[in-house]
Amino acid sequence: MGGQFYSDARLYDRLFPGGGRAVGFYRAEADRCNGRVLELGCGTGQKLIPIAADGHPCVGLELSPEMLAEARRKADERGVQVEWVQGDMREFDLGRTFDLVFIAGNSLLHLQEAEDLVGCFRSVKRHLAPGGRLVFEVFNPSVRMLAQADGVRRRREALSFVDPDRGVVYVDVAETYDAAAQVTRGSWHFSTDTEADFAVAPLEIRSIFPQELPLLLSLGGLRLVERLGDWSRAPFTADAALQLCLCEPD
């Protein structure tokens, strides 16, 4: 997403409230690794703050200062200690290693170029402690859905939410798919009954297809140990919505 979207962190949290099964999954992974935890693209801390509340030493890296400010506010409100770092997941050096590194909520897909993805994986490998693991989720691309990205603006009823100040907020999205780049380019429009398009934000998301994902990891010095299809740890299948990937150094 572009800077316009990330500049309103509370709007982001209302649109994507997080929580639920995804938080439970990453908390369980942190318990299994039982050590230091790093989240890349941590956003407003939806998943990292509960992990820190469980007693794990946590660091969150995020590019957007507005999102980091909201993460700090939320952690302070809960009395939870997290180290927040502004940085770019494509290349970072925190001077220490971690037992678990995770990238949640399709954040990895903001990296559109193969070299950026490989750079991220190489940086992760340098930050993994012996026995450490990278865990991330990306959606499983649907050719049918990509073909429907025709540039027409449509309402996403399931994304409607209530803003305490504005009331019900409706979300319209117009998307096109660039097959050569494997990138869906969208424009998200936020409106109420009395205020049309009070915010318009770009969204560009890369698709990573199942057969290319292990190759990108390998170029970054990592290997795919297991790929799951949902938060219940069901096996990955062709019709799974998610590619939930558990990786280790090669």
Helices and strands as residue ranges (DSSP letters): H 3-6, H 9-15, H 20-33, E 37-40, H 48-53, E 58-62, H 65-78, E 83-86, E 98-103, G 107-110, H 114-126, E 128-139, H 143-147, E 154-155, G 157-159, E 161-163, E 167-178, E 183-191, E 199-206, H 213-219, E 222-228, E 242-249
